[in-house]
Structure formats: structure tokens, C-alpha cells
Amino acid sequence: MRNQIGKTYFNIFIGSIILAFILPGLVLISKVMPEEEEEAYVPPPIVEKEKQPIVSAVEYPSAEWTTYGGDLFNRRYSLLDQINTENIADLKPEWVTSLGSGLEFKYSGEATPLVQDGVMYIATGAHDVLALNAVTGEKIWEYRPKLAEKLDTVCCGWTTRGVALGEGKVFVGLLDARLVALDQKTGEVIWETEVANWEEGYTITSAPLYYDGKVFTGVSGGEYGIRGRLTAYDSDNGFEVWRWYSIPGPGEKGHDSWPSDNDAWLTGGAPIWQTPAVDPELGYIYFSTGNTAPDVDGSMREGDNLYADSIVALDVKTGQYKWHFQEVHHDIWDMDSPNPVILYDVEMDGKVRKGIGQAGKTGWVYLLDRTNGKPLVGIVEKAVPQDERQKTAKTQPFPIGDSFVPQTITEEDVARDLGPNFEGEIGSIFTPFWDVPVTLKPGTFGGANWPPSAYNPDTEYFYVLGNDNYFSFERNELNEFSEGDMYLGSIFGPVLDAPARGTVTAIDVKTNKIAWQQNWDTIAYSGALTTKGNLLFVGHNDGRLIAYDATTGEQVWEFMTDAGVNAPAITYEIDGEQYISVFAAGNSLAGSKHGDKVYTFKLNGALPAGTVIDASQSANQPTDEDVVAVDVGQGLAIFEANCLACHGDQGTGGHNGPDLQKSLITEDKDEVLERIKNGGASMPSFKDTLSEEEIEAVAAYVTKIISKIGD
């Protein structure tokens, strides 16, 4: 040790002598340099190096698309660049396949196809799963499960977001809360397990996640007084490995955020209804949670109500809690966080940071350090308006940066969009309400809803689809909780005939500010795909698949399908050819036209005009022989199949339609018939999907039954 110290001092001594002799010489040279030579000196040009994406522990997808989010980080970014901004004009259909499933209006097509070893796996709104040849679109096998016939605990339409692949199996969560493993080659059932009881309000709409011998799934049902959970199952046999409840019980961390004088936590909601992400290096699994229950009445659940409306990290092997960040304290606006989390790595202030992003219904993107849940870009707790009856939280988190949708309503908005007959109060995000209707932005539809966002490491932009709606809130007397019934607590819904708009936004993850934005005259409700080819693909309610320049936001391509494109696109490569594929099947809540087709494109695709491969065994569309008698009983059945998702049970408590029990239109049969036939605002027309007899039956049910309930 003493010798090492001596050596150090010797080096310092020698260095000092060198500086003493050389430094004056350098100064002297500087002083005697001719002035004209100094002026003639031109510094070498700066050559900007092409920015290279930071190498991640999880590889970006390229040839295949094997998980819901493209990779374990949920980035929805592909390294493929054969299709790019320079040649995308040559992108044309290669094959179109009709699945023959999910055509009825109650179904919504929201699934992400997966591709592995040349086979595509796709699930329909009816939870049928099909395997297709990814080059030709021809059917290889199909699985058509039998769901519970009396299934009525579905808040937002019948749908699934897709499947998972692993160990030669295809995993699918069914709407009646079963998890099923299929043989990847044949579609035969290997095992199935009951995740929860659908009669208690539990359903599954998310795509499962396979990782390291386990299958992970959450549950939907926040509107039914459930207790949310994420569960890990052994992929070999379906046995439960671990379970984590998103509402902590007595003695668990976070339980003190619920009242101590009642059992509100038992029915507290906080569903986990999207696909998690995993960081194998840290050993964490990440996800966001849904709303509290009752949704919009906080009077009986004082406190922050953890872990609702939160981003959560758990140990992926054990389910042990690691950290959380709550986006909305004591939620009374149904502003949960159904958008899937995205993990990303980015250099900030000279240091590579491990980020996690989540787009909330609030209209903000929350950017955190995924190692500990701390903000990467500042988030400030600010005081918000109070109502002691609602037990409102004193503060709420406000991310620094830009919101991607408006968060307040002005008098100018009322004059432009709501008209002279508008009644009630207006407010901004986090404005409380009680017994007087208050109209706010964003509404329960978001902000960002379920359609997944994407992250591009080349642009370092987070791409999010947003909804800009007017929603009215009014407290209603809370009924006693009944298992399996809706547990909302108040009346809420879109303002009748008010416009619904959308945004497609690129957020710079280093600043949380908008880099570019596209504004639509309808909600943006499909999800995003971005690629190394500097492209961003999104779907439109009118049936278009649209491509933007990922850097500038300029639209560079579009293609019109035959139904609403309300699912995210994917890309893959086979035999040196890059393909883009999307499920165009429409969406009940978006009010878009329904269909049943997978569209697949490549450069100079050679599909002959009008060619469609039929992968179905039997079409499920109603035929002219399906005559329905004009009576109230039959009208109820048709209403439940076509209208329940938007308007709710008995016309109230829906997620995108007005409360029919309070609507004056329901008293006028001619008005009701006009609306059913021709639609209006975000409501689609049913004249091409329902027969005259069926329309008459629905109108009879609405005018004779629903209109009387509100009296």
C-alpha cells in the first residue's frame, strides 16, 4: 500500500515538471502565430452520425410477431424496413381472408394477429381462434369455443384482444373467464382452467402473455364490483402459480387507502384488462390497472383507493409487489388506465434510462423509471376542486409536458359544439360532481382507451391514439351492491349529438411534449404500429388503414377496407418479403361498420380485384329467414345483442351511448325508428344489419319499457 502511494506521488511530480516546461511553450506558440493564419483557420465540418437505437435486453421483432405488443416490452416497433416512406405508394393487398365469425353487432374486432413459423393466429370478437397460412391467408385450423349462453356481465361489448404463443401452444382468455391452451399445430384443446366466475362479474378481454413457462392474465369487470387480480399459470398444465390482487386486503401494503369502517375494498374494482410487459433483466412484470368500483361514486370509499388507476411492477417469478404509481387518486370519473404499458430505453442527460410509459384516460402520458417508479419527466401533485360528499382527493398528479387531448370545456366550446339548448355545468379534468349534471373532458372514453400505443427508438417518440368527447356526470342514489350486477353509483354518458373527435399524437419521451399531432373528426380507436421504415400505421373508423411518416406526421398512404379498422396492424417477413396485416371487423363502441376480414399487404401485392378467401365453415350473419316478431320480449333480445355495449342494461350505464332512461327521444317512436335506421353522432346506422321487423321490435322495447323506467 505504501509503495502504491509513493508511485502515485511520483507520477504527479513528473506530470508537474512536464506541464512546467511544455505549457509556456504552448502559450508562446499561440502568441507568435501570425494573425492572418489565425483568421484563415477553418474548423473541420461536423459530420452528424446516424442516431442508433439503444441496444435493449429485449430484441425488437423483425421476421415474426409473436407477442401481443410485438415483444416483451410492448413497443409495437419492427426492425423491418423493406416497406418505407420512399416506396409505400407501392403497398397493395396480397390476400384478404373472411373469418366467418363475429359479424353480429355485439362483437368488436380488436385483436392483434400473431405470426410464427409462417402461420398467423387471430381471434375474433366471438372468441373464435383461427390459424391461417401467413403467405396465402388459407385456413389451417379453427377453434370455436362455446361461451356461456346467458353471459350478461360484459360492460363494453363482446371482444378479445388476441392470443399468446409459447411452447407449442396457443393461449386464449375467454369472455366467460376461462383460460384455454390449444395445440399450436392442430387447434385441439390441451387444457383449460377457470380464472374466475363470470356470474360474479369477471370476464377476460385481454390477450394473455407467455413468458418463462408461465401464462399471465388479468380480468375485466371493474363495473361489476369485482376485486381485480393478475394471475400466473403453469403453461404445461394450467395450474395456478401465483396470484396478486390489485385491491390489497387487511394487513397488506396499501390497504389503509381504503375505509376502515366498511368493506368497500372487497368490491373495489381495479381490473387488469390489458396485456402486461416484462423486463427479463430486472425480473419485473408491469401493467396498469382499471377504475375503482363503484365507478363514479366515491362517497363510500374514502381514501386514494390503491391500487386502482395505477402502474404496477411485480416480481415476475413470485408476484411480489415492487412499486406502483397512481395516476388518479380516488377516481370518481372512470379515468382508469387500460392502455398497455410500454418499456423503452432512452438516453437522457448523458445517461441511458430504463423507462416505462403509459397513456392514461386523463389525456397525459406518464413516463417513469421502470426500476423504481419515479418520474423520468416531472410529475407534480396539484390541488384540485373538492366535494366532501364525494370524498375527493386533495391533490392529483399533473405530468409536466403536453396533454394529447383537451382537458377543459370553455364557453366557446359550448357555443360551437353543444348549442343553445345545452343545460348543466361545465368543468375541467378532476372537477367533482354531485346532483347537478357536470360536463367534462376527457370523459370515461378517454383520453387513451384500450388501443395500444407504440414506441419508435429511431424517433424516440411515443405514439398514442386519443379520444376527445364531451361526457356528462351526475350522482345517482347508489343501490346496494349485488353480485354480478353493474355497480356504477352515478349516471354518466356522452352528451347527445355532441361531436366526438380523435387525435394521433407523437410524444417526445425526453420532454413529454407533442412532436406532431393529427386531428380527426371521429375518435381514434385502433392502436399503433411503427417500423424501422419510418412509418406509423393506424386504423380509422371509416375503414381506412393509414400510414404516417413517423418523424413528421405527414400522411403517406391509405387503403380502404370494407369495415372499421379498430385493431392494431402488425408486420412480418417470410422468404424476404415484408407484409403488413390488420383485422378489419368494426367496433360496437366506436359505432363503425362490422366485418370479419384480415387484410394483408406487401409491395406490389398481386391480389386480383374482389378476391376474398373464405376461412369460415358457416357465416354467422343474420339472413332474411331470421324473422323476428314485433313484440317487447323479442326487442329486448335484439337490444341486448346490439345496443347493450353502448347504452347499458335497460338503457343506462353504457360506455359510449346516452342514458336512454333520461332521453326525451325514447318517448317518440318515430324518432327512435329514425335513430335506429340512420344513426346519429357516434351511433351507427342499423338499416343494413337489422331487418324492418327487428328494428320495429327494438323500437317497441325502447319506447314501451325503457322510456317508462325513467319516469
C-alpha positions in Angstrom: 0.0 0.0 0.0 2.8 2.4 1.0 4.6 1.6 -2.3 1.5 2.4 -4.3 1.1 5.8 -2.6 4.7 6.6 -3.4 4.2 5.7 -7.0 1.2 8.0 -7.2 3.1 10.9 -5.8 6.0 10.3 -8.2 3.6 10.3 -11.2 2.1 13.6 -10.0 5.7 15.1 -9.6 6.7 14.0 -13.1 3.5 15.4 -14.6 4.1 18.7 -12.9 7.6 19.0 -14.4 6.2 18.2 -17.9 3.5 20.9 -17.6 6.0 23.4 -16.3 8.2 23.0 -19.4 5.6 22.4 -22.1 2.7 24.7 -21.1 4.7 28.0 -21.5 5.8 26.8 -25.0 2.2 26.2 -26.0 1.3 29.7 -24.8 4.3 31.2 -26.7 3.3 29.4 -29.9 -0.2 30.9 -29.6 1.2 34.4 -29.2 3.5 34.3 -32.2 1.1 32.7 -34.6 0.6 35.2 -37.5 -2.7 37.0 -37.3 -3.7 36.2 -40.9 -3.1 32.5 -40.3 -5.4 32.6 -37.3 -8.1 34.2 -39.4 -7.6 31.7 -42.2 -8.1 28.7 -39.8 -11.4 26.9 -40.6 -12.6 24.2 -38.2 -13.3 20.8 -39.8 -17.0 20.2 -40.7 -19.1 18.4 -38.1 -20.4 15.1 -39.5 -23.6 14.1 -37.8 -23.7 10.4 -37.2 -26.9 8.5 -37.8 -28.6 8.0 -34.5 -28.6 4.4 -33.5 -31.3 2.9 -31.2 -30.0 1.9 -27.8 -29.5 -1.8 -27.6 -32.1 -3.4 -25.3 -32.2 -6.5 -23.3 -35.2 -7.5 -25.3 -34.8 -7.8 -29.1 -37.0 -5.8 -31.4 -39.3 -8.0 -33.6 -38.4 -8.4 -37.2 -39.3 -11.6 -39.2 -42.1 -12.6 -36.8 -44.7 -11.1 -34.5 -45.0 -13.5 -31.6 -46.5 -11.4 -28.7 -49.4 -9.0 -28.4 -47.1 -6.0 -28.2 -44.6 -7.3 -30.7 -42.0 -8.0 -27.9 -42.0 -8.4 -24.2 -41.6 -4.6 -23.9 -44.9 -4.0 -25.8 -43.2 -1.5 -28.1 -45.0 -2.4 -31.3 -41.9 -1.5 -33.3 -40.4 -3.7 -36.0 -36.9 -3.6 -37.4 -38.3 -4.3 -40.9 -37.7 -1.5 -43.4 -38.3 -3.1 -46.8 -41.6 -1.0 -46.7 -40.7 2.6 -46.0 -41.7 6.2 -46.7 -40.0 6.1 -50.1 -41.9 3.1 -51.6 -45.1 2.8 -49.6 -47.1 4.0 -52.6 -46.5 0.5 -54.0 -48.1 -1.2 -50.9 -51.0 -3.3 -52.2 -53.2 -6.2 -50.9 -51.7 -9.6 -51.2 -54.5 -11.6 -49.6 -57.8 -11.0 -47.8 -59.5 -13.7 -45.7 -63.0 -13.8 -44.4 -63.1 -15.5 -41.0 -66.9 -16.0 -40.8 -67.1 -15.1 -37.2 -68.0 -12.1 -35.0 -70.2 -10.4 -37.6 -73.1 -9.6 -35.3 -73.1 -6.0 -33.9 -72.5 -7.0 -30.3 -69.0 -8.3 -31.3 -66.0 -6.0 -31.8 -62.8 -6.8 -33.7 -59.9 -5.6 -31.6 -57.4 -8.5 -31.9 -53.7 -8.3 -32.8 -52.7 -11.2 -35.1 -49.6 -13.2 -34.2 -47.2 -14.7 -36.7 -44.8 -17.6 -36.1 -43.2 -20.1 -38.4 -45.3 -18.9 -41.4 -48.6 -19.2 -39.5 -50.9 -16.4 -38.4 -53.1 -16.8 -35.3 -56.1 -14.5 -35.0 -59.1 -14.3 -32.6 -62.5 -12.7 -33.4 -64.9 -10.8 -31.2 -66.8 -14.1 -30.7 -63.6 -15.6 -29.2 -63.1 -17.9 -32.1 -59.5 -18.6 -32.9 -58.2 -19.4 -36.4 -54.8 -20.3 -37.7 -54.0 -19.1 -41.2 -51.2 -19.5 -43.7 -49.4 -16.2 -43.4 -48.4 -16.1 -47.0 -51.7 -17.1 -48.6 -54.4 -16.5 -45.9 -55.8 -20.0 -46.2 -57.2 -21.6 -43.1 -55.2 -24.3 -41.3 -57.4 -24.9 -38.3 -60.1 -23.2 -36.2 -61.2 -23.3 -32.5 -64.8 -22.2 -31.8 -65.5 -22.3 -28.1 -68.9 -22.5 -26.6 -69.3 -19.4 -24.3 -71.9 -19.4 -21.6 -75.3 -18.7 -23.2 -76.6 -16.4 -20.5 -73.3 -14.4 -20.3 -74.5 -10.9 -19.4 -71.6 -9.4 -17.3 -70.0 -7.6 -20.1 -69.6 -3.8 -19.8 -68.2 -2.8 -23.1 -69.2 -5.3 -25.9 -68.0 -8.8 -26.7 -64.4 -8.7 -27.7 -60.9 -10.2 -27.3 -57.6 -8.5 -27.9 -55.9 -11.7 -29.1 -53.9 -14.8 -28.1 -50.4 -15.7 -26.8 -47.9 -18.3 -28.1 -45.4 -20.4 -26.2 -44.0 -24.0 -26.0 -46.1 -25.2 -29.0 -49.3 -23.8 -27.6 -51.8 -21.1 -28.3 -53.3 -19.5 -25.2 -56.6 -17.6 -25.2 -58.6 -16.0 -22.4 -62.4 -16.4 -23.0 -65.1 -13.9 -22.2 -66.6 -16.3 -19.6 -63.3 -16.0 -17.6 -61.7 -19.3 -18.8 -58.1 -19.6 -19.9 -57.5 -22.2 -22.6 -54.4 -23.8 -24.1 -54.6 -25.1 -27.7 -52.2 -27.2 -29.6 -50.4 -24.8 -31.9 -50.4 -27.3 -34.9 -53.9 -28.6 -34.6 -56.0 -26.2 -32.5 -57.0 -29.1 -30.2 -57.7 -28.2 -26.5 -54.8 -29.2 -24.3 -56.1 -27.8 -21.0 -58.5 -25.1 -19.7 -58.9 -23.5 -16.3 -61.4 -21.2 -14.7 -59.7 -17.9 -13.9 -62.8 -16.5 -12.1 -66.6 -16.9 -12.1 -68.3 -14.8 -14.9 -71.5 -14.7 -12.9 -69.7 -12.6 -10.3 -68.8 -10.0 -12.9 -65.4 -11.4 -14.1 -64.6 -11.6 -17.8 -61.4 -11.7 -19.8 -60.9 -9.5 -22.9 -57.1 -9.1 -22.9 -54.6 -11.2 -24.8 -52.6 -13.4 -22.3 -48.8 -13.1 -22.0 -46.5 -16.1 -22.2 -43.1 -15.8 -20.5 -40.7 -18.3 -18.9 -43.1 -21.2 -18.6 -46.0 -19.2 -17.3 -49.1 -17.7 -18.8 -50.3 -14.4 -17.3 -53.8 -13.0 -17.5 -55.8 -10.3 -15.7 -59.5 -9.8 -15.6 -62.1 -7.3 -16.7 -65.2 -6.3 -14.7 -64.5 -3.1 -12.9 -68.1 -2.0 -13.5 -69.4 -5.1 -11.6 -67.8 -4.7 -8.2 -65.0 -7.3 -8.7 -61.7 -7.4 -6.9 -59.1 -7.1 -9.6 -56.2 -9.6 -10.0 -53.3 -10.7 -12.1 -52.7 -14.5 -12.1 -49.8 -16.6 -13.4 -50.4 -20.2 -14.6 -48.1 -23.0 -15.4 -48.1 -23.3 -19.2 -47.8 -27.1 -19.1 -51.0 -27.8 -17.2 -52.9 -24.6 -16.3 -52.2 -24.8 -12.6 -52.1 -21.5 -10.7 -48.5 -20.4 -9.8 -49.3 -17.1 -8.1 -52.0 -14.5 -7.8 -51.7 -10.8 -7.0 -54.8 -8.8 -6.0 -54.9 -5.2 -7.2 -57.1 -4.3 -4.2 -54.9 -5.1 -1.1 -56.6 -6.9 1.8 -56.2 -6.3 5.5 -52.6 -6.3 6.6 -51.3 -5.8 3.0 -49.4 -2.7 1.8 -51.9 -0.1 0.6 -55.0 -1.4 2.4 -55.0 1.8 4.5 -56.0 3.7 1.4 -59.5 2.2 1.8 -62.0 2.9 4.6 -61.6 1.1 7.9 -65.3 1.3 8.8 -66.6 -0.8 5.8 -65.7 -3.5 3.3 -65.6 -1.3 0.2 -62.2 -2.9 -0.7 -63.9 -6.3 -1.3 -65.8 -4.8 -4.3 -63.2 -2.1 -5.2 -62.7 -3.0 -8.8 -59.2 -2.2 -10.3 -59.4 -4.7 -13.1 -56.3 -5.6 -15.1 -57.7 -5.7 -18.6 -54.6 -5.3 -20.9 -51.5 -7.4 -21.6 -48.5 -6.8 -19.3 -44.9 -6.2 -20.2 -41.8 -7.9 -18.8 -38.2 -6.8 -18.3 -36.2 -10.1 -18.1 -33.1 -8.3 -16.9 -34.8 -6.8 -13.8 -37.2 -9.7 -13.4 -40.3 -7.4 -13.2 -43.7 -7.7 -14.8 -45.5 -4.4 -15.4 -49.2 -3.5 -16.1 -51.7 -0.8 -15.4 -55.0 -1.1 -13.5 -58.6 0.0 -14.1 -61.1 2.0 -12.3 -62.4 1.7 -8.7 -65.9 0.4 -8.1 -68.5 1.9 -7.8 -67.1 3.7 -10.9 -68.3 7.2 -10.3 -69.4 7.4 -6.7 -66.7 7.9 -4.1 -68.9 8.6 -1.1 -68.5 5.2 0.4 -64.8 4.6 -0.3 -62.8 7.4 1.3 -59.0 7.4 0.5 -56.8 7.0 -2.5 -58.1 3.5 -3.2 -55.0 1.7 -4.2 -54.0 0.1 -6.5 -56.8 1.3 -8.8 -55.8 3.6 -11.7 -52.1 2.7 -11.2 -49.0 1.5 -13.0 -47.7 -1.5 -11.0 -44.5 -3.6 -11.0 -44.3 -7.1 -9.5 -41.6 -9.8 -9.3 -42.4 -11.9 -12.4 -41.4 -15.2 -10.7 -43.3 -14.7 -7.4 -45.9 -11.9 -7.9 -44.3 -9.9 -5.0 -45.1 -6.2 -5.1 -42.2 -4.0 -6.2 -43.6 -0.5 -6.8 -46.6 1.5 -8.0 -47.5 4.9 -9.3 -51.2 6.0 -9.1 -52.3 8.2 -11.9 -55.7 9.2 -10.4 -56.3 9.3 -6.7 -59.8 8.3 -5.5 -61.2 8.1 -9.1 -64.8 9.3 -9.5 -64.6 9.8 -13.3 -63.9 6.3 -14.6 -60.5 7.6 -15.8 -58.7 4.3 -15.5 -55.6 3.3 -17.5 -56.5 0.5 -19.9 -53.7 1.4 -22.4 -50.9 -1.2 -22.3 -47.7 -0.1 -20.7 -44.6 0.2 -22.9 -41.0 -0.3 -21.7 -38.2 1.6 -23.5 -34.6 2.6 -23.1 -33.5 6.2 -23.8 -30.5 8.5 -23.2 -31.3 11.4 -21.0 -28.7 13.9 -19.7 -25.9 11.6 -20.9 -27.3 8.5 -19.1 -29.3 5.6 -20.5 -32.5 5.4 -18.6 -34.9 2.4 -18.3 -38.3 3.9 -19.0 -41.9 2.8 -18.8 -44.7 4.8 -20.5 -48.4 4.6 -20.1 -51.1 6.7 -21.8 -54.0 7.4 -19.5 -57.6 8.3 -20.0 -56.7 11.6 -18.4 -55.0 12.6 -21.7 -51.5 12.5 -20.4 -48.6 10.1 -21.0 -46.9 9.1 -17.7 -43.2 8.5 -18.2 -41.4 6.7 -15.3 -38.2 5.0 -14.4 -39.1 1.3 -14.5 -36.6 0.3 -11.9 -38.4 2.3 -9.1 -41.5 4.0 -10.5 -40.1 7.5 -10.1 -40.9 10.1 -12.9 -38.4 10.5 -15.7 -40.1 13.7 -16.7 -41.5 15.6 -13.8 -45.0 14.9 -12.3 -46.4 17.5 -9.9 -49.1 16.9 -7.3 -51.5 19.9 -7.6 -54.5 20.9 -5.5 -57.9 20.2 -7.3 -61.5 21.2 -6.7 -63.2 19.5 -3.8 -66.6 18.0 -2.9 -66.6 16.4 0.6 -69.7 14.3 -0.3 -67.6 12.5 -2.9 -64.6 12.2 -0.5 -62.4 13.7 -3.3 -58.6 13.6 -3.1 -57.0 16.9 -2.2 -54.4 16.6 -5.0 -53.9 14.9 -8.3 -50.7 14.1 -10.3 -50.1 16.6 -13.2 -47.3 15.4 -15.6 -45.1 18.1 -16.9 -45.5 18.4 -20.7 -48.5 18.3 -23.0 -51.8 16.5 -22.9 -52.8 14.9 -26.2 -56.5 15.8 -25.9 -58.3 18.8 -24.4 -58.9 18.7 -20.7 -61.3 21.6 -20.2 -64.5 22.9 -21.7 -64.8 26.6 -22.5 -67.9 28.7 -23.2 -66.6 28.9 -26.8 -66.7 25.0 -26.9 -70.3 25.1 -25.7 -71.4 27.6 -28.3 -69.6 25.7 -31.1 -70.4 22.1 -30.2 -73.3 21.9 -27.7 -75.7 24.6 -28.9 -78.1 27.0 -27.2 -80.2 24.2 -25.6 -77.3 22.8 -23.6 -78.1 22.6 -19.9 -75.9 21.9 -16.9 -72.5 22.9 -15.7 -69.1 22.6 -17.4 -65.7 22.0 -15.9 -62.2 20.7 -16.4 -60.3 17.5 -15.6 -60.8 16.5 -11.9 -63.9 18.7 -11.5 -66.2 16.9 -9.0 -70.0 16.5 -9.3 -73.0 15.5 -7.2 -76.7 16.1 -8.0 -76.3 18.6 -10.9 -75.1 17.4 -14.3 -71.5 18.5 -15.0 -70.0 18.1 -18.5 -66.3 17.4 -18.6 -63.3 16.4 -20.7 -61.8 13.9 -21.0 -64.7 11.5 -20.4 -64.8 7.9 -19.5 -63.9 7.0 -23.0 -60.6 8.9 -22.7 -58.0 10.3 -23.4 -56.4 7.0 -24.3 -58.5 3.9 -24.1 -57.5 0.3 -24.8 -56.0 0.8 -28.3 -52.3 0.2 -27.7 -49.6 2.8 -28.2 -46.2 2.3 -29.8 -42.6 3.5 -29.3 -40.0 4.0 -32.0 -36.4 4.1 -30.9 -35.3 5.9 -34.0 -37.5 8.9 -33.5 -37.7 8.4 -29.7 -41.4 9.2 -30.0 -44.3 7.6 -28.1 -47.3 7.3 -30.4 -50.7 7.4 -28.8 -54.3 7.5 -30.1 -56.7 9.7 -28.2 -60.4 10.5 -27.9 -61.9 13.9 -27.4 -65.5 13.6 -26.1 -68.0 15.5 -24.0 -69.2 13.4 -21.1 -71.8 14.4 -18.5 -71.7 13.2 -14.9 -74.4 13.2 -12.3 -74.5 11.4 -8.9 -77.4 8.9 -8.6 -78.6 7.2 -5.4 -76.3 4.2 -5.1 -78.1 0.8 -5.0 -76.9 -1.9 -2.6 -74.2 -4.0 -4.2 -75.5 -7.2 -5.8 -73.0 -9.7 -7.1 -73.0 -9.9 -10.9 -74.9 -6.6 -11.3 -73.4 -3.3 -12.6 -72.0 -1.2 -9.7 -71.7 2.3 -11.1 -73.1 4.6 -8.5 -73.9 7.5 -10.7 -75.1 8.4 -14.2 -72.6 9.3 -16.9 -72.6 9.3 -20.6 -71.7 11.3 -23.7 -73.7 14.5 -24.4 -76.3 13.7 -27.0 -75.4 14.9 -30.5 -72.1 16.5 -29.3 -69.2 15.8 -31.7 -66.6 13.2 -30.9 -63.1 13.8 -32.1 -59.8 12.0 -32.1 -56.0 12.6 -32.1 -53.0 10.7 -33.3 -50.0 12.1 -31.4 -46.3 11.7 -31.3 -44.9 12.5 -27.8 -41.1 13.1 -27.3 -40.3 10.8 -24.4 -37.4 13.1 -23.3 -39.8 16.1 -22.7 -43.3 14.6 -22.7 -44.2 17.3 -25.3 -46.0 16.9 -28.6 -43.7 16.5 -31.6 -46.6 16.3 -34.0 -50.3 15.6 -34.0 -53.1 14.7 -36.4 -56.7 15.7 -35.5 -59.6 13.6 -36.6 -63.4 14.3 -36.7 -64.0 10.9 -35.1 -62.5 9.0 -32.2 -59.1 7.3 -32.9 -59.8 3.7 -31.9 -57.5 1.1 -33.3 -53.9 1.1 -31.9 -50.5 1.8 -33.5 -47.7 0.0 -35.3 -44.3 1.7 -36.1 -41.3 0.4 -38.1 -37.7 1.0 -39.0 -39.0 2.2 -42.3 -40.0 5.4 -40.5 -43.7 4.5 -40.7 -46.6 4.7 -38.3 -49.8 2.6 -39.1 -53.2 3.3 -37.5 -56.7 2.3 -38.4 -59.8 4.6 -38.9 -63.4 4.0 -38.1 -64.4 4.6 -41.7 -62.4 1.5 -42.8 -59.1 3.0 -43.8 -55.7 1.7 -42.8 -53.5 4.8 -42.7 -49.7 5.3 -42.7 -47.9 8.4 -41.5 -44.3 9.5 -41.7 -43.2 8.6 -38.1 -40.9 11.6 -37.9 -43.1 14.4 -39.3 -46.7 13.1 -39.1 -47.3 13.6 -42.8 -49.8 11.0 -44.2 -48.1 8.9 -46.9 -50.6 6.1 -47.7 -54.0 4.8 -47.0 -56.2 1.8 -48.1 -60.0 1.5 -47.7 -61.2 -1.9 -46.3 -64.8 -3.0 -46.0 -65.3 -2.4 -42.3 -64.0 -0.3 -39.4 -60.3 -0.8 -38.8 -60.4 -0.9 -35.0 -57.5 -3.2 -34.3 -53.7 -2.6 -34.4 -51.7 -3.6 -37.5 -48.6 -5.9 -37.4 -45.7 -6.6 -39.8 -43.7 -9.7 -40.5 -41.3 -11.2 -43.1 -41.4 -14.5 -45.0 -39.0 -15.5 -47.7 -37.6 -12.0 -47.9 -41.0 -10.3 -48.3 -42.3 -7.9 -45.7 -46.0 -8.0 -45.0 -48.4 -5.6 -43.2 -51.6 -7.2 -41.8 -54.6 -5.9 -39.9 -58.0 -7.2 -38.7 -60.9 -5.1 -40.1 -64.0 -6.1 -38.2 -65.6 -2.9 -36.8 -66.4 -2.0 -33.2 -69.6 -1.5 -31.4 -68.4 1.2 -29.1 -66.8 3.1 -32.0 -70.0 2.8 -34.0 -68.1 1.5 -37.0 -69.2 -0.8 -39.7 -68.8 -4.5 -38.9 -66.9 -7.1 -40.9 -64.8 -10.3 -40.5 -61.7 -9.9 -42.7 -58.0 -10.0 -42.3 -56.3 -7.7 -44.9 -52.6 -8.4 -45.7 -50.4 -6.2 -47.8 -46.9 -6.2 -49.4 -45.1 -4.2 -52.0 -46.8 -4.7 -55.4 -49.3 -7.1 -53.8 -51.0 -9.1 -56.6 -54.5 -9.7 -55.2 -57.0 -9.8 -58.1 -59.8 -7.3 -57.6 -62.6 -8.7 -55.4 -60.8 -11.9 -54.4 -61.6 -12.9 -50.8 -60.6 -16.2 -49.2 -63.4 -17.7 -47.1 -62.0 -19.3 -44.0 -65.4 -19.9 -42.4 -67.4 -23.1 -42.3 -70.6 -21.2 -41.9 -71.4 -17.5 -42.0 -72.9 -16.0 -38.8 -74.7 -13.1 -40.5 -78.5 -13.0 -39.9 -80.4 -14.0 -43.0 -83.8 -12.9 -44.4 -85.3 -16.1 -42.8 -84.4 -14.8 -39.3 -87.8 -13.0 -39.0 -88.3 -11.5 -35.5 -91.8 -10.9 -34.2 -92.7 -7.3 -33.3 -93.0 -7.6 -29.5 -91.2 -6.2 -26.5 -89.7 -9.6 -25.5 -88.0 -10.0 -28.8 -87.0 -6.4 -28.8 -85.2 -6.9 -25.5 -83.1 -9.8 -27.0 -82.2 -7.7 -30.1 -81.4 -4.7 -27.8 -79.0 -6.8 -25.7 -77.3 -8.2 -28.7 -76.8 -4.8 -30.5 -77.2 -1.9 -28.1 -76.2 -3.0 -24.6 -72.5 -2.2 -25.0 -73.1 1.4 -25.8 -76.3 2.2 -23.8 -76.0 -0.3 -20.9 -78.5 -2.6 -19.2 -82.1 -1.2 -19.6 -80.6 1.7 -21.5 -78.4 3.1 -18.7 -74.8 2.8 -17.6 -73.3 2.2 -21.1 -69.9 3.4 -22.2 -70.5 5.3 -25.4 -74.2 6.0 -25.7 -76.5 8.4 -23.9 -78.7 7.3 -21.0 -81.9 6.2 -22.7 -83.9 6.3 -19.4 -83.4 10.1 -19.4 -83.6 10.8 -23.1 -86.7 12.6 -24.4 -86.2 10.8 -27.8 -87.3 7.5 -26.3 -90.8 8.8 -25.9 -91.3 9.3 -29.6 -91.4 6.1 -31.6 -90.8 7.8 -34.9 -87.6 9.5 -33.5 -86.4 6.1 -32.2 -87.0 4.4 -35.5 -85.1 7.2 -37.3 -82.2 6.9 -35.0 -82.0 3.1 -35.3 -82.2 3.2 -39.0 -80.0 6.1 -39.8 -77.8 6.6 -36.7 -76.5 9.9 -35.4 -73.4 11.4 -33.7 -71.4 8.3 -32.8 -74.3 5.9 -33.3 -74.1 3.7 -36.5 -77.0 3.0 -38.8 -78.7 -0.3 -38.4 -80.8 -0.3 -41.6 -78.4 -2.6 -43.3 -77.8 -5.0 -40.4 -81.3 -5.4 -38.9 -84.5 -6.2 -40.8 -87.6 -4.0 -40.6 -89.2 -6.4 -38.2 -86.1 -6.3 -35.9 -86.0 -2.5 -36.0 -89.7 -2.3 -35.1 -89.1 -4.8 -32.2 -86.2 -2.7 -30.7 -88.2 0.5 -31.1 -91.1 -1.1 -29.2 -88.8 -2.2 -26.4 -87.2 1.3 -26.1 -90.5 3.3 -26.2 -92.7 0.9 -24.1 -90.2 -0.2 -21.5 -87.0 1.9 -21.3 -88.8 5.3 -21.6 -91.1 4.3 -18.7 -88.3 3.4 -16.3 -87.0 7.0 -16.2 -90.4 8.4 -15.3 
